[in-house]
Amino acid sequence: MTANTTNAPVKPSLREWLLSDTPTSRRHARLSALYTRWLALRSNSMSMFGLAVLLILVLSAAFAPWVAPHSPIEQILENRLLPPGSEGYLLGTDTLGRDILSRIIYGARETLMIVTLIAMIAPVVGLFVGTLAGYIGGILDVVLMRVTDIFLAFPRLVLALAFASALGPGLENAVLAITLTAWAPYARMARAETLTIRNSDYIAAVKLQGAGRIRILTKHIWPLCISSLIVRVTLDMAGIILTAAGLGFLGLGAQPPSPEWGAMTSYGRDVFLSNWWVAIMPGLAIFTVSLAFNLLGDGLRDVLDPKGGNQ
């Protein structure tokens, strides 16, 4: 007697399912595209280094009370200006005896808050202005683009200084000042993308189906501009951090005793020649995070924006 055997279909692994050439649903297609982009990003070692640095930054900020060895604001004058590595202070102390490492760790919260708020506001404003000008055109396009040109005509730091001086010192005013200077490049980019999209055949087909301007902008034009904006935002983060640090250095950002990196660098300028670590350590933090955003942005550009990458 021979036993009847049935060949049951073998269920594909998760990786095989994500890399399938024949997606079975819209959700499957989206997940496959995301996984393919992740594999492309993962192959870029420099981008992964930048991502690792940013993950460390986020985790340090989230668990600062447990990671920081000392209080970021406690002043111990007898321990002032201790060099790195002495008496349990890995990065030394500042002019008021505060632990520099703890202040850098807590200062990551300030940096992440600035970056997050600006990344949530400026690109959205730029996307709205740029797509509206590019799609509607006419006098509205002329007016919006001339206003955009005015903001682009000034260096970002100079314009941010003007707004921050008018609004007054403070972290919230610094965020608002940087946001007012950061939206213009996104508007110009969104307008350029919209001009190439608005006359395409599928936009004409959507119009024939009775879609209005708002639906066309939000459902069909905005999604095509998102990838370019994500890349631009990531690459702009370094400039935003430097601008925020510049405002803090000049006393227009976060106010004492807040451990903001730019303000910490300012504290060390008077003792730089004799106690270099007071200014150098927060400066290295600014440099490292700015470099990490640039490295990650380069990788995202290659993955999300083939026109600007190496493809």
Sequence and secondary structure as in RCSB ss.txt:
>XXXX:A:sequence
MTANTTNAPVKPSLREWLLSDTPTSRRHARLSALYTRWLALRSNSMSMFGLAVLLILVLSAAFAPWVAPHSPIEQ
ILENRLLPPGSEGYLLGTDTLGRDILSRIIYGARETLMIVTLIAMIAPVVGLFVGTLAGYIGGILDVVLMRVTDI
FLAFPRLVLALAFASALGPGLENAVLAITLTAWAPYARMARAETLTIRNSDYIAAVKLQGAGRIRILTKHIWPLC
ISSLIVRVTLDMAGIILTAAGLGFLGLGAQPPSPEWGAMTSYGRDVFLSNWWVAIMPGLAIFTVSLAFNLLGDGL
RDVLDPKGGNQ
>XXXX:A:secstr
             HHHHHT SS SSHHHHHHHHHHHHHHHHHT HHHHHHHHHHHHHHHHHHTHHHH SS SS  
 GGGTT  TTBTTBTT B TTS BHHHHHHHHHHHHHHHHHHHHHHHHHHHHHHHHHHHHH HHHHHHHHHHHHH
HHTS HHHHHHHHHHHH SSHHHHHHHHHHHHHHHHHHHHHHHHHHHTTSHHHHHHHHTT  HHHIIIIIIHHHH
HHHHHHHHHHHHHHHHHHHHHHHHTTSSS TTS  HHHHHHHTSTTTTT THHHHHHHHHHHHHHHHHHHHHHHH
HHHH TTTS  
